[in-house]
Amino acid sequence: MSEFPNVDESYSAELVRKGIHLISLSIPVVYYFVSKSTALSILIPLTLAFLLADIARLYHEPTGRLFVSIFGFLLRRHERNDRGRQLTGATYVLLSATFCVLVFPKVVVITAFAILIISDSAAALIGRKFGRHPFMKKSVEGTSAFFVTALIVVAVSPKISYLPLEYIIGAVAAILGALVEALSVGIDDNVSIPISIGAAMWLMYWVFLPALDIFKLDALL
């Protein structure tokens, strides 16, 4: 979605969407305290429920009309257009969370997903309100907000041994996440951002800190 003032969607609707989006921060927070199996036992049914509801919305006209009448003000243009058969952002968040928990170590999931929720929200709100200088498909202001808030997430998120290099790994991954968000590569941000950050972090841990047990957090429960 464009961040510049010629968009047809109201800023107030974006505020509501991002306020709801921030509720998803509960995913990395709760995951810190529970095991992988417990997290998946919650995420998989939720994901299936949202996915089935989305499919019903897109392919069953009465359900689609009911959904739009209730939640239409929260939907983006591409989510309201059934020709593209686009899932909602909430469904993409849950699909992405389930995939990340299945594939990545806990320390990576928590950081990557917290960056998605906090930094993507900051980029959208700052970019739409103050974006004046184009950068890739977004704005300098929005991308800067993403990067700065991502650095804050990296600073406070859990680490394996709290080595300086772990913070550098997080910062490099934050840069990648900001670029992916700015590029809008054709894949929903809720999928592309955490997976790109997660893959980059895991790779850098493996390359630069091979002796570190990256699954240490997973084994605590």
N, C-alpha and C positions, 0 to 999 in steps of 0.2 A: 504494500500500500504506500502511496506517495505520502511524504511528510509535509508537503508544501500547502499553502493556504488555498489552492484551487480545488482541493478535494471536496467531494460533496457530502461527506459524512461529518456530523457535528463533533466538536471537541468534547462536549458533555457526554456524548455516547461513548467516545473513546475513554474518557475518565471512568465511566461505569464498567466498561469492558476490562480495563486494566485493574480496576479495583477487584473485580471478580477473579481476574488472572492471578492476582497476588495471593488469593486463597490457595492456589496450587503450590505456594511455598511450603505448605504443610507436607508435601511429598518428601522433599529432602530432609526436612526437620524430623518427621516421624521415622523415616528410614534410618536415621542415625541411631535411633533407640531400639529398633527391631531387627530381626534377622531377615535375610534375603527371602526365605520361604514365607515368612509372615507378611512381608511387603508384597510379594507376588500373590498371596492369597487374598489380599485386599485389592490390588491393582487389576488383576486379570478379570474378576467379575465386573468391576466398575468399567473397565475398558470395553468389555463385551456389551454391557448395557448401553453405554453411550454410542458404540458403533452400531448396534441394532436400531437404536432410536434414530440415528442419522440416516441409516439405510431406509427405514420406514418413512422418514421425512422426505427423502429424495425420490422414492419410488412408489409411495402410496399417497395419492393426491390429498385425500381428506386429512391424513396425518400431517402432511406438509402445510396445509392451510392452518390447521390448529397450532402447529409449532410457530409459524410466522406470526399468527395473531397474538401469541403470548410473548415470544422472544424476538420478534422481528426487529425491534429497535436495537438489539445487540448484535445483529448479524451484519457482517460486511457485505458489500455488493456481490462479491464472488460467491459468498455463502448463500445469498438469496437467489442466485441464478442457477436454477436446476439444470440448465443445459451443460454446465461444467461438472455437475455432480460432485460439488466440493463438500468435503466434511467440514464440520465446525472446528474452530480452534481448540475447544475443550476436548474433542475426540482426539485431535492430533497430540495434545498434551499428554493424554493418558496412553496413547499408543507409544509415544516417545518414551514416557516414563517406564512403561513395562519393558520395552526393548533395552533401555539403558540398565535397568536393574538386572535383567537377564544376562547381559553381556559384560558390563563393566564392573570393576572393583568398587566397593562402596565409597571409598574416598574420592574417586573420580565422579561417580554419580552425584554425590552431594554437591560438589563444587560446580559441575557442569549444569545441573538442573537449577541450582540457586541463581547462577548467572543468567540462565534463560528467563526465569521469572522476574528477577529484579532488574537486570540490565536491559532486557527487551522492552519492559514496561517504561523504564526511564528514557530509552531511545525514542519510543513512540511519542511519549508525552512532551518531551523537550523538543524533539524534532518537529512535531506538528505545531507547537506553540511558537518556537523561536527559530526554526530552521530557515535560513536565508541563503546559505552557501551550499550549492550542490556538491555531493561527494558520492561517486558511483550512482546508485539508484536512490540514495537517501540524502542526508545533509551532514555537513561537518558537525553541526551542533548536536544532532541526534546520535551520530556515531561517537562523538566525544563523551556524551552522557553514558552511552553503553560502556565504553572502555573504562571510564573513571569508576562507575559503580561496580563493574566487574573486578577491578583491582581491589575494591573494598571487600567484595565477597571473598576473593582469594586470600586477603589478609586475615579474615575471621573464620574461614572454613577450616574444618579439621584436617590435620596432616598425619602422616605416618610417624615421623620422628621430628618434625618441625625444623628440618634442615633449611638453611638459606636457599639451597637449590630447589627445594619444593615450592617455595614462593616464586622463584624465577620461572619454573615450569608453569605454574598457574598464570603468571603474568603473560607469558608467551601464548598460552592457550586463550587468554582473554583477548589478545590482539587478533587471533584467528577468528574468535567468535564475533568480534566487532566487524571484521571484514566480511564474514559470511552474512551477517545481518544487513550490512550495507549493500552487498551484491544482489540480494534477493534472487537466488540462483534458480528459482522455479519450483523449489521444494518448500513446503511450509516451514516457516522459521521455528516453529515449535518442535520440528524434527531435525532440521539441518543444524541449528545452533548447538543443542546439547550433544548430538552425535559427533559433530566435528570437534568440539571442545574435548569430549570424552576420549575420542580416538587419539587426538594429539597429546593429551596428558598421559594416557597409558603408554604411548610410544616413547615419549620423553622419559618417563619413569624407567622404562625398560632399557633405554639407551644410556642415560646418564646416572641412574641409580639402580643398577642391576642387582646389587646386594640387598636392597631394601625389600622387605616383604610387603608388597603393595596390597595384599589381602589381609593385612593385620587387623584392620577395623572389622572386616567381615567375620573374623574368627573370635571376636570379643563376645559374641552372643551365641 
